[in-house]
Amino acid sequence: MKIIGISGLENSVPFKRATWPGLEEREYRIAQGMDAAAALVIDGQLVAAAEQERFNRKKHSGEFPIDAVRFCLAEAGMSLEEVDELAHGFDYEPYRTVYSQDKVSAALFREVFSKEALLAQVRRDLPGFPEQKVHCVRHHLAHAASAAFTSGWDECLVIVNDAMGEVECLSVHDFHDGKLDGIYSLSANDSIGILYSLVTLQLGFDFNSDEYKIMGLAPYGDPSHFRPFFEQAVELCPNGTIRIPILRLNRTREEREGYLATRAWLDQHLIPRRRPDEESVSSIHEDVAAALQECLEHVIMHICGHFGMKTGLRRLALAGGVALNCTANGKLMHSGLFDEVYVQPVAGDDGSALGAALYRNSLAQKIPISRFPAPLFGPQFCSSDVEKALHRFDGKIQLKHFDTVEETCARAARLIADGRVIAWSRGRMEFGPRALGNRSILADPGRAEMRDRINAMVKKREAFRPFAPACTVEEVHRWFEVAPGTEMPYMISIVSVRPEVRTQLPAITHVNGSARLQTVSERDNPDFHALLRAVGEVTGKQVVLNTSFNVKGQPIVNTPEEAIETFLGTGIEELFLENFHVSRCVP
């Protein structure tokens, strides 16, 4: 079976703009169907996957992922005629009647959610593809499949937690014998993901985009100041679920669309909303973030602990946007509630493209269940592509070519040790939100000034946000409080930096002593692993500061041209593009 899974709802934001003009720009992100992507699965194996934003350069794009589909086909050397199915990670058909209750909802269903709307996009972008080969998969089922079939386990508990799917925010599954049996689902009226996003908006950041910033802000605050508020707002129920009554305050169509009543209630009972253009956050915003993060962690422990006890399953697999909260993941992994916890690294809606394909494939044949490797499934570029891009910038750049990856790594390592900030673009692009060493900005984590330097030269991001470390799996226990040989290849969980070495890693150690760790093995990424080993030879530590190769507001770079343009347009000091060392021409 050859199946392409897709995610995204192209008409979602345009419909909202047309129906509710004049909203604040951030309010248009209170919508379904962001992060469109495509993933090609052949007989249960992921062959290629990428987000549409990496091609159209629109961050979090929900447009039909035609460019990502074309990439997947080209990567596999396939034609569209060879595709057995196209699987979409939403299925609103069971709710058609519900949406017919008023004119606006009926139009929303018809233009955004319906299969007819999807088929119109297929006819436009994939002309000739048989409509009977297009299938819709329930959103949470797609998320669950993405976690279950990539967990490496024949049996496990699967929990999906996000803002909302079609109507639900939480679903619990028992995975066994290649099948997902639903145990429980919770209405989006009680969505901890939506509450977290609404408070993110209240703090002056973007809904459905900036939640990770709140996670980074939380360690600066004191949760006790707003703990009573969140204990009252979010009720932990004896049956392992939750209730959030303030999400039910929205009665009219307009209120429900923008959670207007809930946001007004937050204005009155939490804190007044902060404007994005205010210069900086204050201690009160830090305290709200700390209490919100603590609340989320309590909810996750409550839900996972209850259903773990109920089922007796000792392995847990997670997906959904809430599973991108690295701090909560770290605490869950160390809670003792489960023997093992796996978080699908592309846990957001882009990953539902993978899950939709895997689920449809599993209905047709038994598919292999293996642990997801480092998700390097995006485009890569041959030497002629790189050389063509370099020629475009003649007169602006200087080049040095190395014959081997070892020579390239030795030069890059020397520059990192000398305090230079380098961009590293090599091999297949990452699938998912994290830069895992193939489209990265790298620096020495032993220099305390690096966070401010990188923010000033390229990232332009809030000073409170930490940078993450990448470390070889061989040395991970030397620098972080984990067992020797621990593999955490996805940058999806927080660990503690060993107290005795925190002064040696100031640029990646957060204010609470934590770090969002990525381990690198020779098996998963031999070139990045070779670079880390080379860095260790000159600095004494096989660790680098690793952040995504992009500027604020733009997707991670994809092509060699984008890598060079971003390099030249920022203060990044050196660029390594495959085996080329690129520097600026001296005037």
N, C-alpha and C positions, 0 to 999 in steps of 0.2 A: 504493500500500500504506500502510495505517495500522497501526502496530505499537507496542504498549506493552511496553517492557522493564522488568523488575523485578529487584531483588536482595534478599538477605536470606534467612535460614532461621529462621522464627518459633519453632520448637520447640527450637532448639539449646540455649540456656541453660536453659530450663525443664526439659528432659530431663536435663541435667547436674545441676541442683539436686535433682531427684527421685532420681536414681541415686546420686549422691555427696553426700549431705547433710553439712553441718558443715565444708565446706572454707572456707578463708579467702576473703573476698569477691572479692579480686583473681583468685583461681584460677578463678572461673567465667568469666572472660574468655578463658581458654584454650579457645576454642570457635570453630567456623565460623559464618559467616552474620550478622555484624554489618553495620551501615550499610545497612539496607534503603532502597531508593529506587525511583522510577519515572521513566521517560523516554519521551516520545511522539515517535516518528519517523514522518514522513509523506514518502514517496517519497525517503528518504535524508536528509531535513533534520530536525534536532532542533527541535521546536516548544516543548516545555516539559519541565522536569525538576526534581525536588526530592527531598530526603531525607525519610523518614518521621519522623525525629527532630524536624524543624522543626514538625511538626503535633502529635505526641503528647508533645513536650517530654521525651523520654527519650533521653539522649545515646547515640549509637551504636546506636540501636534496631534490632533485627533483625525486628521484627514485620512481618507482611504489610503492604505499603505502600498500604493502601486509601486513606488520606487523600491521599497523593501521586498515586495514580491518579486520584482524583476531581478533584484540582486540574488535572492534565494535560488531562483531558477538558473541564473547564470552560474552561480557557485556549483550547482549540481550538474551543470551541463544538460539541463532538461528543457524541453519545450512545454508550453502551457497545456498542450494536448495530452501530455503524459501524466498530468495531475489527476488523481482519482477523486479528490474532494477538496473543497474550500470550506473551512470551519471557522465560524465567527464566535467570539467569546461573549456573546450576549444572546438571550432568547426572550423577547418580550411578548411573544405570541400568546401565552396563557393569560396575559393581563390586558388583552385588547378591549374586552368589555369594560374593565375598570376605567380605562382611559377615555371611554366614550361618554363619560358623564357630563362633560362640558366641552365647549367648542375649542378652548385653548388646549386642553388635554388631548382631545381627539386629533387636533392638528399636530401636537407634539409627537403623538404616537405615529401618525401617518408619515411625517416628514423626517423623524429622527430615529425612532425605535423599531419601526416595522421591518419585516423581511422585505417588503416591497421597496423600501428605501435602500436597503442593502443591495438588492438585485439591480436597482437602477445604477448604482455605482459600479457594480460588476459589469453590467452591459457597457458602461462608458469606458472603463479602464481595462477590462479584460474581454473585449468583444469576441463573441463566439464561444465563450465558456458556457457549458450547459448549465442551465439554472437548476436542474435536478441534482447537480453535484454540489450545490451550495447548502450548507447545513448550519443551523444555529445551536449553540451549546449554552446552557444556563451558566451565568457568569461565575457563580461560586463553584459549580461543578468543574468548570475549566480551571479555576484557581486550584481546587483540590487535586485534580489530575496532575497539574504541573508539579505539585509537591510530592504526591504519592509515587508517581512513576519515575521520579528522579531521586527518590530518597535512598535507593539501594536496599530497601527492606521489603520483604514479602508481606509483612503485617505491621501496621502502625495506626495510631490515632492521627487523624488529619483535621486540623482546625484552620478555617479561613476567617480572617477578621479584617474588614475594610470599612470604608465609609458606607457604601452600599453597592449591592449588585442590582438586579432588577427591583427587588423589594426588600431584600434581607441584608443585614450587615454582618452576621455571624452564622457560620454553619459548621457542624461537627460531623465527622465521618469515621467509620470503621473501614480501614482498607485491608483487604485480605483476598487471596486467590485472584489477584488482578482486578478486583471490583471495589467500588466505593459504595458503601451502604450508609445512607443518611441517618443520623441519630437525632439531630436537633438543628433548628434554624431560628434565628431571632430577627424580628422586624427592624428595619432601618429607623423606626421611631425610637429605638433605644440604642443608637449607634455611638459607641465610644469614639469611633473614627470621625464621625461628623462633629461631635462635641469638641474633640481635640482640634479639628480644623477651624471650627467657629471661634475658639479661644485664640488660635493662631491669628485669625483675622482681627480679633479684638486687640491683639498686641501689636498690630500694625504690619503684619506680614501677609503673604498671599495664601488664600485657601487652596487646597489641593496642589500645593507646590512647596511651601516653606515650612512644613511641619518639622522637618529635620533641624531647622534653626532653633525651634523651641527646645528640642532635645539638647542642643548645644548650649543654650542659655540656662537651662534648668540648674546645673551644678553651681551657678553663682548665687542662687537664691535660697531662701529659707522656706521650706514647704509648710511649716507650722502656721504661718500667718494666714494662709488661705485653705488650710486643710479642712476646717469645718465646712467651708462652702462646698467643696467637692464631695465631702462625705455626705452632705445633704442632697447634692444635685444628682449623684450617682448611687443608686441603691443596689447593694449586693444581695441577690435573692438566694434563699436556701437551695433552690434547684440548680445552682451553678450558673445562673444567668444574671442579667442586670436590668434595671429600669432607669430611664433618664426622663423624668416627667417634663422637664423644661423644653425638650424637643417636641412635645405635643401641644405647645402653646400656639402653634401656627395653624390658624383656622382657614383663612382664605387662600385662594390660589396664589396670590402675590406673596402672602406671608410664607407659604410653604416653599415657593420658588427661591426666596432669598433668606429664609429663616429669620424674617424680620422681627417677629414677636420674641423669639429666643434671644436675638441680639439686643433688643431693647431691654429685656430682662437682665442680660449680662451688664448692660450699661448701668442699670440701677443697683444690682445686687453684687456684682463682682468689681469691676473698675470701668470708668469711662473708656471708650475705644481710643486707642492711640492712632494718630495719623502717620502714614508711612513716611511723610516728609519731615517728621520731627527728627531732630539731630541724632538722638541716641535713646536707648532704653534706660530706664531708671531702676532703682532697687525694687520698686513695687512690681515692675514688669518681671524682673528676675524671680521674685517670690511667687507670682502667679504661675510662671513657667515651671518652677520647681514643684508646686502643689499639683499642677496638671499632670506633669510627668509621673509623680508619685501615684496619683489616682489611676493613670493608665496602667502602671505596673501592678497595682493591687487588683485591678479588673482582670488583667491577663493571668495572674496567679490564681485568682478565684475561678475563672472559667476553666483554665487548663487543668488545675488541680482537681476540680470536681469531676470532669469527664475522664480524666486519667484514673481516678478512683472508681468511677462507675463502670468503666470498661475493663479495668485491670491491665490496660495496655501500657507498656513501659517505654515505648518509643513514640515520639511526637514529631510530626511534620507540619510546618506552618507555611501559609501563603496569604496573600492579600496585603493591601497597603500598610496596615498596622504592623505587619511583620517586618517592615523596613525600619522599625524603631530599634536601633541597635542596643540602646541602654536596657530596654525591657528584655530583649533577647538574651543579653548577657546575664541578667539576673535570673531569668527562667532557666538558663542552662546550668547555673550554679545553685539552683534551689533544692535539688535533690528530688523534685517531684517526678522526674523521669530519668531513666538510665541514659538516654540519648535524645538530643533535640536537633532536628535538622530544619533550617530555614531556607526555603527555595530562594536563591539569590536574586532572581528577577521577580520579586514577590508582588510588584505593582501590576497595573493593568497591562503593561507591555508583556508581562509573563503569561497573561491569560491567552495570548495567541499560541504560545507553546502548549498550554494546557488543553485548549480546544482541539488542537491537532492530535495530541496524545490520547485524549479521551475518545475521539472518533476512531482512531487507529485501534484502540483496545476493544472496540465493539466488533471489529472485523477479524482480528487475529490476536493471539497471545503475543504480547510484546515484552521485550527484556526490561527488567527493572534494575537499573544501575545508578550509582551515585553520580550526580551532576558534576562534571569537572569544572575547573575555572571556565566561566562562560565566554570563551573567546570564539564566537561564531559569526562575527561580522566580516565586512570586507577587508581584504588585504590587497596590496598593490605590488606588481612585479617591478623589476629594475627599470624597465623602459618607461613605466608610468612615473616613477620617481624622477628619472632623468629628464623626462619631458617637463615635469613641473619645475625642476630646478632651472632649466633653460629659460623658463618664463621670467625668472627673476634675475637674469644676467645684469650685472652692474650694481645690484643691491646686496648680493650675498657673496661670501667666499666659501669655498668648498675644500674639504679634505676627505678623500675616500679611503676606507680601510678594506683590506682584503678578507678579513675574517671578523666574526662576531666577538671573538676574544680581544682583538685589537681595538674594536669599537668600544667594548666595555671598559677596557683599561684606560682609554682616553677619557671617557665619560666619568669614570670613577675618580680620576685625578682631578677633574674640574669640580666635581661635587666636594671632594675633600678640601679643595682650595676655596670653598665658599660660594661657588657659582650656582646659579639656578638654571637648570637645564630642562628642556622639553624632550620627551622620548616618545617617538612614534614609530612603531615597529609591529609587523605581523598583523594578525586579525584583530579587528576592533572588538571591544567588549560589547556584549549584549546585556543590557541592564543599566542601572543608574550609577554604578561604581566604576571608576577607572582603576583597572587591576594590573597596570604595568605595560599596557600596549599603546595607550593614548594618555600619557601622564606628564605632569610637571614634577620634577624631583629635586630634592635638596638635602643637605646634611641636617639631620634632626638634632645634632649636638650643638647647634648655634641658636641661642635664644632669640636672636633678632630675626630669624627666618620667617616667622609667622607674619610679622609686620612688613618685612621686605616683599614677600610674595603678594600680600594683599595690596601693597602700594603699586607694584609693577604690573599686576595682571588680574588678580581675582576680584579686587574692589569689594570685598565682602565685609560683613560685620566683624569687628575685632574680637568679639566673644567666641567666635566659632573656631573650634580646634582643627588642626590638620591631622591626617591619619598616617600611621607608619606601615611600611611593608618590610617584612623580615623573612629571612630564610627559615625554613622549617627546622633546619639543623640548629639554629641559634635561638629559637623563639623562647625557650625556657630560661635563657640567660638574661633576657631583658623584660620578660612579662611573666605574670604569675599564672603559668600554665604548666602542665606536665611536659617532659621532654617528648619531642616528636608530635606535639599537638598540631593538627592541621585545621586552619581556619581560612580557607582560600578566597572567601567571598566578600570580605570587609562588611560583615553583616552583624557583628556582635562586639560589644565593649568588653575589654579585660582591664585588669589593673597593671600598671607599670610597676616593676619591682621597686620598692621604696629606696633601696640602696643605689639604684642606677638612674633615678629620676633626674638628677642634676646633669647626667650625661645625655639625656634625651629631652631637653626643655621644649623644643619646637613641636613635639607631638604629644607631650604629656598635658592633659587637661587640668583644670584647676582642682579637680577632685582626685587626681592621680590616675585617671583612666586613659584609655586609648582605643580607637576603633581599628582593630588589628586586622591586617591581611598577612597570612603566611604564604610563602612562595616555595614550591618544590620544583626540582628539576623535571619531574614527570609532567607537571601541569603547564609550566612555562619556562622552558630551558634557557631562553635568551634573557629574560628578566632575572632569573635565578643566577645566571652567569654574571650579570651586572651587579647584583647584590654581593656576590662573592668577591668581585673585583673591588667594590667599595670597602668591604671588610679588610682587604689586604692593605689599604692605605689609611683607613680610619680606625681600624680595630673593632668595628661593629658592622655586621651585615644587615644594616637597617638604613632605610631612607625615609624621608618625608615624601609622601605620595599624594598628590591631588590631581583632579581631572584637568586635562589639557583643553581648556576653553576659557573664555572671558565671561564675566557675569552676564546672565541673560541669554547666553547662546548655548547650543548643544555642544557636546564633546566633538572635537574635530574628527573628520572622517578621512578625507582625501589628503594626498601630499600637498596639493595647492592650499588647502585650508590650514594645514600645519604651518606652512611657510608664511602665509598671510597673517596668521595669529601671532607667530613668532615676531614678525617685523612690526606688527601693530601694538606690541606690548613691550614691557621691560625685561622679558625673558632673555637671559644672557647667551644661551647656547641652545642649538637645536640638533638633535640626532635623529635623522630620518633614514631608517634602515642602517646601512653602513656608511652613510655620509654624515660628516660633522659640518654643520652649517653655522656660519657666523656672519655678522654684518660687515659690509665693506666699510673701511675707515675712510671718511671724507678727505 
